């Protein structure tokens, strides 16, 4: 392609990108304006953006919203760290050892299919109603997911490179450390993105149920006060944190899968 053709292509891509962004901004502005109109007509039911901003300011400067968010983040980080350790170890065992997979994968699949809610009474007995309860909720909700992601990466990498490895005489520990383990990292990255979303939900639910300091407590306090503005403000605060986590997890996944061929 000529230089002129490349320049035209770049301009077209830039225009398309600006057009998409403009549509998104217009949609957001339209939603805020419509919410303001509806909320002003029935503030007891729908609040309004202006009232939510005032309530968010109060949460931020008077109710220690930053501290509560950090509390939730620390709980989530500890739970995810334990989930990665447990999940990756299980996933490697499932992917590498066929007999282990045959014996235990059905039980892990059944455990993963059961929602967290039935485990809550037992978890209260085991861990009490303090921070370990919330951490355990994260581990139960995400460890098996990471195990299956890691196992899928091991199996897919083995399937892709088994013949090539044999032709070069690669096997055993070298096969595991040089091919299978690196090949499973993109799959683990995809699992981590899903695990971060699930762990955030798990932390909110745990804090909401037992009244632990954190974003879940903000939502619980808003519900108990029956103040519409505070309910919407707590939801918006949670939304902002959730969007930031999703963006961060997507960036981590792109970083982990940057080397991966598009046809892998």
Secondary structure, DSSP 8 states (H G I E B T S, - for coil): --HHHHHHHHHHHHHHHHHHHHHHHHHHHHHHHHHHHHHHH-HHHH--HHHHHHHHHHHHHTS-HHHHHHHHHHHHHHHHHHHHHHHHHHHHHHHH-HHHHHHHHHHHHHHHHS-SGGGHHHHHHHHTTSHHHHHHHHHHHHHHHHHHHHHHHHHHHHHHHHHHHHHTT--HHHHIIIIIHHHHHHHHHHHHHHHHHHHHHHHHHHHHHHT-SSHHHHHHHHHHHT-HHHHHHHHHHHHHHHHHHHHHHHHHHHHHTTTS-TT-
